[in-house]
């Protein structure tokens, strides 16, 4: 069985080799959200958005999932990789939504996901989680339906808001 470190290393290698081909602009974002994975979790973290043109956008993120599992507080680290796609041309409000394809992984599960995002800021995704080994969290098994609702706030916006 592939462990979490191997999956993370493979995902990072894939995205880093993709980015080596051309010059990308990098934007930082703070993320807050909700994740349902057989249990409800709040999410806080950050993402990097890699942009060359606005037809295909790449994002890498790291965050912490926090919640209660079997009446005990639990925290899990999470990494994610997303590709945002929109090839629509000649529209008035250019690229207001993107289709999202990605994957997320924790030390307990790996979940491929699909969804939609508005401006790359408000994400709604769903997928299916596959457990890593026999580990759950506080006796709760983490496999099956995976739903995410995430707000990605650009750090430029936060900086401008306080100046």
Secondary structure, DSSP 8 states (H G I E B T S, - for coil): ---HHHHHHHHHHHHHHHHTTS--EEEEEEEEEEEESSSEEEEEEEEEEEESSSSEEEEEEEEEEEEEETTEEEEEEEEEEEEEE----S-SSTT-EEEEEEEEEESSEEEEEEEEEETTTEEEEEEEEEESTT--BTTB---EEEEEEEEEEEHHHHHHHT-
